[in-house]
Amino acid sequence: MKSIFFILSSLFFITSCSNSNPEKAQGNLVTNPVSASDPNADIAGEAPIMTFVENIHNFGTLVDGEVVTHKFKFTNTGKTALIISSASASCGCTVPSYPKTPIQPGEEGAIDVEFNSSGKVGAFDKNITITANTIPTQFYLVIRGEVKPNNTTK
């Protein structure tokens, strides 16, 4: 009787620790359309690739209170549609926006970044994190510059 219990317990343990986790597989299908059409595909070779013209932009010297924007232009140089799921900044003074529709291979897009220098006197270096169905899934952009005090009186 003990041996039957031991065997059943072992089988339960082995099957519960299996790598075939349906939730993990389903999540993979959602984040990468290549694996949805062919689960055995070479995902890294087929993944979309965000190729940026630049990933760092220096605004130079700004005056406190200025609001400036910059477009980080990119091309999908991969083999499948690029889907950006989020763009976030390291500070509330920086607001990124991104295309909400898929960017097909060969197509161009842009991440628009707005920086509000109000109350940010001194040097600044802000990071923008882009999350997409690329490998790796996150890409980082940087804006920097220096904010001088606004010496005008009202």
DSSP file (Angstrom, degrees, kcal/mol; ACC not computed):
  #  RESIDUE AA STRUCTURE BP1 BP2  ACC     N-H-->O    O-->H-N    N-H-->O    O-->H-N    TCO  KAPPA ALPHA  PHI   PSI    X-CA   Y-CA   Z-CA
    1    1 A M     >        0   0    0      0, 0.0     4,-2.1     0, 0.0     5,-0.2   0.000 360.0 360.0 360.0 -41.3    0.0    0.0    0.0
    2    2 A K  H  >  +     0   0    0      1,-0.2     4,-2.5     2,-0.2     5,-0.1   0.874 360.0  53.1 -63.2 -36.8    2.9    2.4    0.8
    3    3 A S  H  > S+     0   0    0      2,-0.2     4,-2.4     1,-0.2    -1,-0.2   0.873 107.7  50.0 -69.2 -35.4    4.5    1.7   -2.5
    4    4 A I  H  > S+     0   0    0      2,-0.2     4,-2.7     1,-0.2     5,-0.2   0.919 112.2  47.9 -66.3 -43.4    1.3    2.6   -4.4
    5    5 A F  H  X S+     0   0    0     -4,-2.1     4,-2.6     1,-0.2    -2,-0.2   0.915 112.1  50.3 -61.2 -43.4    1.0    5.8   -2.5
    6    6 A F  H  X S+     0   0    0     -4,-2.5     4,-2.4     2,-0.2    -2,-0.2   0.914 111.8  47.2 -61.9 -44.6    4.6    6.6   -3.2
    7    7 A I  H  X S+     0   0    0     -4,-2.4     4,-2.6     2,-0.2    -2,-0.2   0.931 113.7  47.0 -64.1 -46.8    4.2    5.9   -6.9
    8    8 A L  H  X S+     0   0    0     -4,-2.7     4,-2.3     1,-0.2    -2,-0.2   0.904 113.0  49.6 -62.9 -40.7    1.0    8.0   -7.2
    9    9 A S  H  X S+     0   0    0     -4,-2.6     4,-2.4    -5,-0.2    -1,-0.2   0.904 111.2  49.6 -63.4 -41.7    2.7   10.9   -5.2
   10   10 A S  H  X S+     0   0    0     -4,-2.4     4,-2.7     2,-0.2    -2,-0.2   0.919 110.4  49.7 -64.0 -44.0    5.7   10.7   -7.5
   11   11 A L  H  X S+     0   0    0     -4,-2.6     4,-2.4     1,-0.2     5,-0.2   0.912 111.5  49.2 -61.8 -42.2    3.6   10.8  -10.6
   12   12 A F  H  X S+     0   0    0     -4,-2.3     4,-2.2     1,-0.2    -2,-0.2   0.924 112.6  47.8 -61.7 -44.9    1.7   13.8   -9.3
   13   13 A F  H  X S+     0   0    0     -4,-2.4     4,-1.3     2,-0.2    -2,-0.2   0.918 112.4  48.6 -63.0 -45.0    4.9   15.6   -8.4
   14   14 A I  H  < S+     0   0    0     -4,-2.7     3,-0.3     1,-0.2    -2,-0.2   0.919 114.6  44.1 -64.3 -44.3    6.5   15.0  -11.8
   15   15 A T  H >< S+     0   0    0     -4,-2.4     3,-0.9     1,-0.2    -1,-0.2   0.840 111.1  53.8 -72.3 -31.3    3.4   16.1  -13.8
   16   16 A S  H 3< S+     0   0    0     -4,-2.2    -1,-0.2     1,-0.2    -2,-0.2   0.753 110.0  48.2 -74.2 -21.3    2.9   19.2  -11.6
   17   17 A C  T 3< S+     0   0    0     -4,-1.3    -1,-0.2    -3,-0.3    -2,-0.2   0.233  84.2 130.8 -99.8  12.8    6.5   20.3  -12.2
   18   18 A S    <   -     0   0    0     -3,-0.9    -3,-0.1     1,-0.1    -4,-0.0  -0.280  63.0-130.6 -65.2 151.1    6.3   19.8  -16.0
   19   19 A N  S    S+     0   0    0      1,-0.2     2,-1.8     2,-0.0    -1,-0.1   0.499  86.7  95.3 -79.9  -4.5    7.6   22.6  -18.2
   20   20 A S        +     0   0    0      4,-0.1    -1,-0.2     5,-0.0    -2,-0.1  -0.427  52.3 167.3 -88.9  66.1    4.4   22.4  -20.3
   21   21 A N     >  -     0   0    0     -2,-1.8     4,-2.4     1,-0.2     5,-0.2  -0.709  26.8-155.2 -80.9 111.3    2.6   25.2  -18.5
   22   22 A P  H  > S+     0   0    0      0, 0.0     4,-2.5     0, 0.0     5,-0.2   0.837  92.2  53.6 -60.9 -33.2   -0.4   26.1  -20.6
   23   23 A E  H  > S+     0   0    0      2,-0.2     4,-2.5     1,-0.2     5,-0.2   0.923 110.2  46.9 -66.7 -42.0   -0.6   29.7  -19.2
   24   24 A K  H  > S+     0   0    0      2,-0.2     4,-2.0     1,-0.2    -1,-0.2   0.929 114.0  47.5 -64.9 -44.1    3.1   30.3  -20.0
   25   25 A A  H  X S+     0   0    0     -4,-2.4     4,-1.9     1,-0.2    -2,-0.2   0.915 111.8  50.2 -62.8 -42.4    2.6   29.0  -23.5
   26   26 A Q  H  X S+     0   0    0     -4,-2.5     4,-1.8     1,-0.2    -1,-0.2   0.916 109.2  51.5 -63.5 -42.3   -0.5   31.0  -24.1
   27   27 A G  H  X S+     0   0    0     -4,-2.5     4,-2.2     1,-0.2    -1,-0.2   0.882 108.2  52.7 -60.6 -38.2    1.2   34.2  -22.9
   28   28 A N  H  X S+     0   0    0     -4,-2.0     4,-1.6     1,-0.2     7,-0.2   0.880 107.1  52.0 -65.1 -38.5    4.0   33.5  -25.3
   29   29 A L  H  < S+     0   0    0     -4,-1.9     7,-0.3     1,-0.2    -1,-0.2   0.867 110.4  49.1 -65.5 -35.9    1.5   33.1  -28.2
   30   30 A V  H  < S+     0   0    0     -4,-1.8    -2,-0.2     1,-0.2    -1,-0.2   0.915 113.6  43.7 -71.0 -42.9   -0.1   36.5  -27.3
   31   31 A T  H  < S+     0   0    0     -4,-2.2    -1,-0.2     1,-0.2    -2,-0.2   0.717 120.5  38.8 -80.3 -19.5    3.2   38.4  -27.1
   32   32 A N    >X  -     0   0    0     -4,-1.6     3,-0.9    -5,-0.2     4,-0.8  -0.876  62.2-165.3-134.5 104.2    4.8   37.0  -30.2
   33   33 A P  H 3> S+     0   0    0      0, 0.0     4,-1.4     0, 0.0     5,-0.2   0.720  86.6  68.1 -60.9 -21.5    2.5   36.3  -33.2
   34   34 A V  H 3> S+     0   0    0      1,-0.2     4,-1.9     2,-0.2     3,-0.4   0.934  99.3  48.2 -63.0 -44.7    5.2   34.2  -34.8
   35   35 A S  H <4 S+     0   0    0     -3,-0.9    -1,-0.2    -7,-0.2    -6,-0.1   0.742 104.6  62.0 -69.7 -21.3    4.8   31.5  -32.2
   36   36 A A  H  < S+     0   0    0     -4,-0.8    -1,-0.2    -7,-0.3    -2,-0.2   0.889 110.6  37.5 -70.0 -37.8    1.0   31.6  -32.7
   37   37 A S  H  < S+     0   0    0     -4,-1.4    -2,-0.2    -3,-0.4    -1,-0.2   0.799 137.7  13.3 -84.4 -28.8    1.3   30.5  -36.3
   38   38 A D    ><  -     0   0    0     -4,-1.9     3,-2.3    -5,-0.2    -1,-0.3  -0.760  61.0-166.2-149.4  97.4    4.1   28.0  -35.8
   39   39 A P  T 3  S+     0   0    0      0, 0.0     4,-0.1     0, 0.0    -4,-0.1   0.703  92.8  53.5 -59.0 -19.6    5.1   27.0  -32.2
   40   40 A N  T 3  S+     0   0    0      2,-0.1    -5,-0.1    -5,-0.0     0, 0.0   0.313  83.5 126.1 -96.7   8.9    8.3   25.5  -33.5
   41   41 A A  S <  S-     0   0    0     -3,-2.3     2,-1.6    -7,-0.2     3,-0.1  -0.234  76.0-106.2 -66.6 154.2    9.4   28.7  -35.3
   42   42 A D     >  -     0   0    0      1,-0.2     4,-1.4     2,-0.1     3,-0.4  -0.672  41.1-172.5 -78.6  89.8   12.8   30.3  -34.6
   43   43 A I  H  > S+     0   0    0     -2,-1.6     4,-1.4     1,-0.2     3,-0.4   0.877  78.0  52.4 -59.0 -43.0   11.3   33.2  -32.6
   44   44 A A  H  4 S+     0   0    0      1,-0.2    -1,-0.2     2,-0.2     3,-0.2   0.881 112.1  46.2 -63.3 -37.3   14.5   35.1  -32.3
   45   45 A G  H  4 S+     0   0    0     -3,-0.4    -1,-0.2     1,-0.2    -2,-0.2   0.705 119.3  40.5 -76.9 -19.9   15.1   35.0  -36.1
   46   46 A E  H  < S+     0   0    0     -4,-1.4    33,-0.3    -3,-0.4    -2,-0.2   0.506  89.1 114.7-104.9  -8.4   11.5   36.0  -36.9
   47   47 A A  S  < S-     0   0    0     -4,-1.4    32,-0.8    -5,-0.2    87,-0.1  -0.210  73.2-100.9 -67.7 152.9   10.9   38.6  -34.3
   48   48 A P        -     0   0    0      0, 0.0    87,-0.5     0, 0.0     2,-0.4  -0.382  34.9-150.1 -66.3 152.5   10.3   42.3  -35.1
   49   49 A I        -     0   0    0     31,-0.2    28,-2.2    85,-0.1     2,-0.8  -0.992   5.7-146.0-130.7 125.2   13.3   44.6  -34.7
   50   50 A M  E     -A   76   0A   0     -2,-0.4     2,-0.7    26,-0.2    26,-0.2  -0.820  16.9-171.2 -90.1 112.3   13.0   48.3  -33.7
   51   51 A T  E     -A   75   0A   0     24,-2.6    24,-1.8    -2,-0.8     2,-0.2  -0.905  10.0-158.9-107.8 108.0   15.9   50.1  -35.5
   52   52 A F  E     -A   74   0A   0     -2,-0.7    22,-0.2    22,-0.2     3,-0.2  -0.579  23.9-140.9 -88.2 146.4   16.0   53.6  -34.2
   53   53 A V  S    S-     0   0    0     20,-2.4     2,-0.3     1,-0.3    -1,-0.1   0.886  94.8  -7.4 -65.5 -40.3   17.7   56.5  -36.0
   54   54 A E        -     0   0    0     19,-0.5    -1,-0.3     1,-0.0     3,-0.1  -0.979  52.5-164.5-151.0 149.7   18.9   57.6  -32.5
   55   55 A N  S    S+     0   0    0     -2,-0.3    87,-2.2     1,-0.2     2,-0.4   0.384  80.0  55.5-117.4   1.4   18.1   56.4  -29.0
   56   56 A I  E     -d  142   0B   0     85,-0.2     2,-0.4     2,-0.0    87,-0.2  -1.000  62.3-173.8-131.8 132.8   19.5   59.4  -27.1
   57   57 A H  E     -d  143   0B   0     85,-2.5    87,-2.1    -2,-0.4     2,-0.6  -0.993  10.5-156.1-129.1 129.9   18.4   63.0  -27.7
   58   58 A N  E     -d  144   0B   0     -2,-0.4    87,-0.2    85,-0.2     3,-0.1  -0.910   4.5-168.6-104.6 116.7   20.0   66.1  -26.1
   59   59 A F  E     -     0   0B   0     85,-3.2     2,-0.2    -2,-0.6    86,-0.2   0.613  30.1-149.7 -76.5 -12.0   17.7   69.1  -25.9
   60   60 A G  E     -     0   0B   0     84,-0.4    86,-2.7     2,-0.0     2,-0.5  -0.566  54.8  -5.6  78.0-142.3   20.6   71.3  -24.9
   61   61 A T  E     -d  146   0B   0     -2,-0.2     2,-0.3    84,-0.2    86,-0.2  -0.784  69.2-179.6 -96.0 127.8   19.9   74.3  -22.6
   62   62 A L  E     -d  147   0B   0     84,-3.2    86,-3.2    -2,-0.5     2,-0.4  -0.779  26.8-119.2-117.0 163.3   16.2   75.0  -21.8
   63   63 A V  E >   -d  148   0B   0     -2,-0.3     3,-2.6    84,-0.2    54,-0.2  -0.882  45.2 -91.5-102.8 137.0   14.6   77.7  -19.7
   64   64 A D  T 3  S+     0   0    0     84,-3.0    54,-0.2    -2,-0.4     3,-0.1  -0.190 115.3  28.7 -47.8 125.7   12.6   76.6  -16.7
   65   65 A G  T 3  S+     0   0    0      1,-0.4    -1,-0.3    84,-0.0    53,-0.2   0.179  86.3 133.0 104.9 -15.6    9.0   76.2  -17.8
   66   66 A E    <   -     0   0    0     -3,-2.6    51,-2.9    51,-0.1     2,-0.5  -0.411  44.0-151.7 -68.0 142.7    9.7   75.3  -21.4
   67   67 A V  E     + B   0 116A   0     49,-0.2     2,-0.3    50,-0.1    49,-0.2  -0.982  21.4 178.9-115.4 122.2    7.8   72.3  -22.8
   68   68 A V  E     - B   0 115A   0     47,-2.5    47,-3.2    -2,-0.5     2,-0.3  -0.860  11.7-157.5-124.5 156.9    9.7   70.5  -25.6
   69   69 A T  E     - B   0 114A   0     -2,-0.3     2,-0.3    45,-0.2    45,-0.2  -0.925   5.8-172.8-131.8 157.4    9.1   67.5  -27.8
   70   70 A H  E     - B   0 113A   0     43,-2.1    43,-2.7    -2,-0.3     2,-0.6  -0.988  17.5-139.6-148.8 142.6   11.1   65.0  -29.8
   71   71 A K  E     - B   0 112A   0     -2,-0.3     2,-1.0    41,-0.2    41,-0.2  -0.912   8.5-156.1-102.9 119.9   10.3   62.2  -32.2
   72   72 A F  E     - B   0 111A   0     39,-2.8    39,-2.2    -2,-0.6     2,-0.2  -0.845  22.3-154.1 -91.4 103.3   12.4   59.1  -31.9
   73   73 A K  E     + B   0 110A   0     -2,-1.0   -20,-2.4    37,-0.2   -19,-0.5  -0.559  19.5 171.3 -84.1 142.5   12.0   57.6  -35.4
   74   74 A F  E     -AB  52 109A   0     35,-2.6    35,-2.4   -22,-0.2     2,-0.4  -0.945  23.6-143.9-144.0 164.8   12.3   53.9  -36.0
   75   75 A T  E     -AB  51 108A   0    -24,-1.8   -24,-2.6    -2,-0.3     2,-1.1  -0.984  24.5-123.5-127.6 141.1   11.9   51.2  -38.6
   76   76 A N  E     +A   50   0A   0     31,-2.5    30,-3.5    -2,-0.4   -26,-0.2  -0.760  35.3 171.7 -81.6 101.9   10.7   47.7  -38.1
   77   77 A T        +     0   0    0    -28,-2.2    -1,-0.2    -2,-1.1   -27,-0.1   0.261  47.0  95.7 -96.4  10.8   13.6   45.8  -39.7
   78   78 A G  S    S-     0   0    0    -29,-0.6    28,-0.1     2,-0.2   -31,-0.1  -0.096  85.0-109.2 -87.7-168.1   12.4   42.4  -38.5
   79   79 A K  S    S+     0   0    0    -32,-0.8     2,-0.3   -33,-0.3   -32,-0.1   0.459  91.6  47.3-106.3  -4.4   10.3   39.8  -40.3
   80   80 A T  S    S-     0   0    0    -34,-0.1    -2,-0.2    24,-0.1   -31,-0.2  -0.854  98.1 -70.3-133.5 169.2    7.0   40.2  -38.5
   81   81 A A        -     0   0    0     -2,-0.3     2,-0.5    23,-0.1    23,-0.2  -0.319  44.8-132.6 -62.6 136.5    4.6   42.9  -37.3
   82   82 A L  B     -G  103   0C   0     21,-3.2    21,-2.7   -35,-0.1     2,-0.5  -0.800  21.4-170.9 -91.8 126.8    5.9   45.1  -34.5
   83   83 A I        -     0   0    0     -2,-0.5    50,-1.3    19,-0.2     2,-0.5  -0.961   8.4-156.8-123.2 114.1    3.4   45.6  -31.7
   84   84 A I  E     -E  132   0B   0     -2,-0.5    48,-0.3    15,-0.3     3,-0.1  -0.786  10.5-178.0 -89.5 124.7    4.3   48.2  -29.0
   85   85 A S  E     -     0   0B   0     46,-2.4     2,-0.3    -2,-0.5    47,-0.2   0.729  61.0  -6.2 -97.4 -24.3    2.4   47.4  -25.8
   86   86 A S  E     -E  131   0B   0     45,-1.7    45,-2.6     2,-0.0     2,-0.3  -0.992  43.7-160.6-164.0 160.7    3.6   50.3  -23.6
   87   87 A A  E     +E  130   0B   0     -2,-0.3     2,-0.3    43,-0.2    43,-0.2  -0.950  23.1 173.5-144.2 124.5    5.9   53.3  -23.3
   88   88 A S  E     -E  129   0B   0     41,-2.2    41,-3.1    -2,-0.3     2,-0.3  -0.946  18.3-140.6-135.0 155.5    6.7   54.7  -19.8
   89   89 A A  E     -E  128   0B   0     -2,-0.3    39,-0.2    39,-0.2    -2,-0.0  -0.770  21.9-123.8-115.6 159.4    9.0   57.4  -18.5
   90   90 A S  S    S+     0   0    0     37,-2.0     2,-0.3    -2,-0.3    38,-0.1   0.499  96.6  33.8 -77.6  -3.9   11.2   57.6  -15.4
   91   91 A C  S >  S-     0   0    0     36,-0.2     3,-1.6     3,-0.2    -2,-0.1  -0.996  76.9-123.3-152.0 148.1    9.5   60.9  -14.4
   92   92 A G  T 3  S+     0   0    0     -2,-0.3    -1,-0.0     1,-0.3    -2,-0.0   0.650 107.6  69.4 -66.8 -14.8    6.0   62.5  -14.6
   93   93 A C  T 3  S+     0   0    0      1,-0.1    23,-2.6    22,-0.1     2,-0.5   0.570  93.0  67.6 -78.6  -8.6    7.6   65.4  -16.4
   94   94 A T  E <   -C  115   0A   0     -3,-1.6    -5,-0.2    21,-0.2    21,-0.2  -0.959  64.7-174.1-117.6 123.9    8.2   63.2  -19.4
   95   95 A V  E     -C  114   0A   0     19,-2.9    19,-2.2    -2,-0.5     2,-0.3  -0.940   3.7-167.5-123.3 111.1    5.3   61.9  -21.4
   96   96 A P  E     -C  113   0A   0      0, 0.0     2,-0.3     0, 0.0    17,-0.2  -0.677   1.9-170.3 -92.5 151.4    5.9   59.3  -24.2
   97   97 A S  E     -C  112   0A   0     15,-2.5    15,-1.9    -2,-0.3    -9,-0.0  -0.976   7.3-174.5-135.4 152.6    3.3   58.3  -26.8
   98   98 A Y        -     0   0    0     -2,-0.3    13,-0.1    13,-0.2     2,-0.1  -0.926  36.1 -79.1-144.4 161.3    3.6   55.5  -29.4
   99   99 A P        -     0   0    0      0, 0.0   -15,-0.3     0, 0.0     4,-0.1  -0.436  30.9-160.9 -65.2 134.7    1.8   53.9  -32.3
  100  100 A K        +     0   0    0     -2,-0.1     3,-0.0     2,-0.1     0, 0.0   0.543  69.6  73.3 -94.2  -9.3   -1.2   51.8  -31.2
  101  101 A T  S    S-     0   0    0      1,-0.1   -17,-0.2   -18,-0.0   -19,-0.1  -0.746  97.4 -87.6-104.0 154.7   -1.4   49.8  -34.5
  102  102 A P        -     0   0    0      0, 0.0     2,-0.7     0, 0.0   -19,-0.2  -0.276  32.9-138.4 -60.0 141.8    1.1   47.2  -35.6
  103  103 A I  B     -G   82   0C   0    -21,-2.7   -21,-3.2    -4,-0.1     3,-0.1  -0.919  22.8-140.3-102.1 115.1    4.1   48.4  -37.6
  104  104 A Q    >   -     0   0    0     -2,-0.7     3,-2.4   -23,-0.2   -28,-0.4  -0.295  36.6 -74.2 -73.9 158.5    4.6   46.0  -40.5
  105  105 A P  T 3  S+     0   0    0      0, 0.0   -28,-0.2     0, 0.0    -1,-0.2  -0.282 123.0  17.3 -52.8 132.3    8.1   44.9  -41.6
  106  106 A G  T 3  S+     0   0    0    -30,-3.5     2,-0.1     1,-0.3   -29,-0.1   0.202  99.9 120.7  88.2 -15.6    9.8   47.8  -43.5
  107  107 A E    <   -     0   0    0     -3,-2.4   -31,-2.5   -31,-0.2    -1,-0.3  -0.435  55.2-132.9 -81.9 157.7    7.4   50.4  -42.1
  108  108 A E  E     +B   75   0A   0    -33,-0.2     2,-0.3    -2,-0.1   -33,-0.2  -0.729  27.2 164.5-107.2 157.5    8.4   53.4  -40.0
  109  109 A G  E     -B   74   0A   0    -35,-2.4   -35,-2.6    -2,-0.3     2,-0.3  -0.887  20.3-134.5-153.2-176.7    7.0   54.8  -36.8
  110  110 A A  E     -B   73   0A   0     -2,-0.3     2,-0.6   -37,-0.2   -37,-0.2  -0.998   9.4-141.2-151.0 146.5    7.9   57.2  -34.0
  111  111 A I  E     -B   72   0A   0    -39,-2.2   -39,-2.8    -2,-0.3     2,-0.4  -0.953  27.8-150.3-102.8 115.3    7.9   57.4  -30.3
  112  112 A D  E     -BC  71  97A   0    -15,-1.9   -15,-2.5    -2,-0.6     2,-0.4  -0.749  13.1-168.4 -89.5 132.2    6.9   61.0  -29.4
  113  113 A V  E     -BC  70  96A   0    -43,-2.7   -43,-2.1    -2,-0.4     2,-0.5  -0.983   6.6-166.3-126.1 127.7    8.3   62.3  -26.2
  114  114 A E  E     -BC  69  95A   0    -19,-2.2   -19,-2.9    -2,-0.4     2,-0.5  -0.943   4.8-165.7-112.0 132.1    7.2   65.5  -24.4
  115  115 A F  E     -BC  68  94A   0    -47,-3.2   -47,-2.5    -2,-0.5     2,-0.7  -0.976   7.3-158.5-120.3 126.9    9.3   67.0  -21.6
  116  116 A N  E     -B   67   0A   0    -23,-2.6   -49,-0.2    -2,-0.5   -50,-0.1  -0.913   3.4-168.8-104.0 112.0    8.0   69.7  -19.3
  117  117 A S    >   +     0   0    0    -51,-2.9     3,-2.4    -2,-0.7   -51,-0.1   0.462  39.0 133.8 -81.8  -0.9   11.0   71.5  -17.7
  118  118 A S  T 3  S-     0   0    0      1,-0.3    -2,-0.1   -52,-0.2   -54,-0.1  -0.296  84.1  -2.0 -56.8 120.3    8.9   73.4  -15.1
  119  119 A G  T 3  S+     0   0    0     -2,-0.1    -1,-0.3     1,-0.1    -2,-0.1   0.627 103.8 110.5  75.8  13.9   10.6   73.1  -11.7
  120  120 A K    <   +     0   0    0     -3,-2.4    27,-0.3    28,-0.1    -2,-0.1  -0.196  42.1 167.8-113.3  39.6   13.4   70.9  -13.1
  121  121 A V        +     0   0    0     25,-0.1     2,-0.2    27,-0.0    27,-0.2  -0.303  47.0  34.8 -60.4 133.9   16.3   73.4  -12.9
  122  122 A G  E    S- F   0 147B   0     25,-2.8    25,-2.4     2,-0.0     2,-0.1  -0.609 106.3 -29.0 115.3-177.2   19.7   71.7  -13.5
  123  123 A A  E     - F   0 146B   0     23,-0.2     2,-0.3    -2,-0.2    23,-0.3  -0.444  60.3-165.1 -72.0 144.9   20.9   68.8  -15.6
  124  124 A F  E     - F   0 145B   0     21,-2.7    21,-1.7    -2,-0.1     2,-0.3  -0.976  19.3-179.3-134.0 151.4   18.4   66.1  -16.5
  125  125 A D  E     - F   0 144B   0     -2,-0.3     2,-0.4    19,-0.2    19,-0.2  -0.856  16.4-175.8-147.6 103.1   18.6   62.6  -17.9
  126  126 A K  E     - F   0 143B   0     17,-3.0    17,-2.4    -2,-0.3     2,-0.4  -0.871  12.7-146.3-113.3 138.0   15.3   60.9  -18.3
  127  127 A N  E     - F   0 142B   0     -2,-0.4   -37,-2.0    15,-0.2     2,-0.5  -0.806   4.8-161.1-102.8 141.7   14.7   57.3  -19.5
  128  128 A I  E     -EF  89 141B   0     13,-2.8    13,-2.7    -2,-0.4     2,-0.6  -0.991  10.3-152.0-120.2 125.0   11.8   56.1  -21.6
  129  129 A T  E     -EF  88 140B   0    -41,-3.1   -41,-2.2    -2,-0.5     2,-0.5  -0.872   7.1-163.5-102.2 123.2   11.1   52.3  -21.5
  130  130 A I  E     -EF  87 139B   0      9,-3.4     9,-2.4    -2,-0.6     2,-0.5  -0.917   2.0-163.5-106.0 127.1    9.5   50.8  -24.6
  131  131 A T  E     +EF  86 138B   0    -45,-2.6   -46,-2.4    -2,-0.5   -45,-1.7  -0.954  25.7 144.5-113.0 126.9    7.9   47.4  -24.3
  132  132 A A  E     -E   84   0B   0      5,-2.6     2,-0.4    -2,-0.5   -48,-0.2  -0.856  64.0 -84.6-148.4 179.0    7.1   45.5  -27.5
  133  133 A N  S    S+     0   0    0    -50,-1.3     2,-0.1    -2,-0.3     4,-0.1  -0.113  88.5 114.9 -85.8  38.5    7.0   42.0  -29.0
  134  134 A T  S    S-     0   0    0     -2,-0.4   -85,-0.1     3,-0.2    -2,-0.1  -0.444  76.6 -85.3 -96.5 173.3   10.7   42.2  -29.8
  135  135 A I  S    S+     0   0    0    -87,-0.5     2,-0.2    -2,-0.1    -2,-0.1  -0.966 125.0  30.1-123.1 113.5   13.6   40.2  -28.4
  136  136 A P  S    S-     0   0    0      0, 0.0    -2,-0.2     0, 0.0    -4,-0.1   0.608  96.3-140.0 -70.2 167.2   14.5   41.5  -25.8
  137  137 A T  S    S+     0   0    0     -2,-0.2    -5,-2.6    -4,-0.1     2,-0.4   0.638  78.1  60.9 -77.2 -14.4   11.0   42.8  -25.0
  138  138 A Q  E     - F   0 131B   0     -7,-0.2     2,-0.3    -5,-0.1    -7,-0.2  -0.919  56.3-176.5-120.6 144.5   12.2   46.2  -23.6
  139  139 A F  E     - F   0 130B   0     -9,-2.4    -9,-3.4    -2,-0.4     2,-0.4  -0.972  16.8-140.2-132.6 146.4   14.1   49.0  -25.3
  140  140 A Y  E     - F   0 129B   0     -2,-0.3     2,-0.3   -11,-0.2   -11,-0.2  -0.919  13.7-173.5-118.8 134.8   15.4   52.2  -23.7
  141  141 A L  E     - F   0 128B   0    -13,-2.7   -13,-2.8    -2,-0.4     2,-0.4  -0.850  12.0-153.0-115.6 156.0   15.4   55.8  -25.0
  142  142 A V  E     -dF  56 127B   0    -87,-2.2   -85,-2.5    -2,-0.3     2,-0.4  -0.994  11.1-171.2-134.9 136.6   17.0   58.7  -23.2
  143  143 A I  E     +dF  57 126B   0    -17,-2.4   -17,-3.0    -2,-0.4     2,-0.3  -0.964  19.7 166.5-118.4 145.7   16.4   62.5  -23.3
  144  144 A R  E     +dF  58 125B   0    -87,-2.1   -85,-3.2    -2,-0.4   -84,-0.4  -0.938  10.2 119.1-149.2 170.9   18.8   64.9  -21.6
  145  145 A G  E     - F   0 124B   0    -21,-1.7   -21,-2.7    -2,-0.3     2,-0.4  -0.980  51.8 -82.3 161.1-163.2   19.8   68.5  -21.3
  146  146 A E  E     -dF  61 123B   0    -86,-2.7   -84,-3.2    -2,-0.3     2,-0.5  -1.000  24.4-148.1-139.7 137.5   20.0   71.3  -18.8
  147  147 A V  E     -dF  62 122B   0    -25,-2.4   -25,-2.8    -2,-0.4   -84,-0.2  -0.922  13.3-159.5-108.9 123.3   17.3   73.6  -17.4
  148  148 A K  E     -d   63   0B   0    -86,-3.2   -84,-3.0    -2,-0.5   -28,-0.1  -0.715  32.0 -94.4 -97.0 150.6   18.3   77.1  -16.5
  149  149 A P        -     0   0    0      0, 0.0     2,-0.9     0, 0.0    -1,-0.1  -0.292  35.2-116.5 -62.0 148.3   16.3   79.3  -14.1
  150  150 A N        -     0   0    0      1,-0.1   -87,-0.0   -87,-0.1    -3,-0.0  -0.797  31.7-175.2 -87.4 108.9   13.7   81.6  -15.7
  151  151 A N        +     0   0    0     -2,-0.9     2,-0.2     2,-0.1    -1,-0.1   0.314  43.2 113.4 -92.5   8.4   15.0   85.1  -14.7
  152  152 A T        -     0   0    0      2,-0.0     2,-0.4     1,-0.0    -2,-0.1  -0.578  56.7-144.0 -80.7 144.5   12.2   87.1  -16.2
  153  153 A T              0   0    0     -2,-0.2    -2,-0.1     1,-0.1    -1,-0.0  -0.846 360.0 360.0-107.6 145.9    9.9   88.9  -13.7
  154  154 A K              0   0    0     -2,-0.4    -1,-0.1     0, 0.0    -2,-0.0   0.434 360.0 360.0 -94.5 360.0    6.2   89.3  -14.2
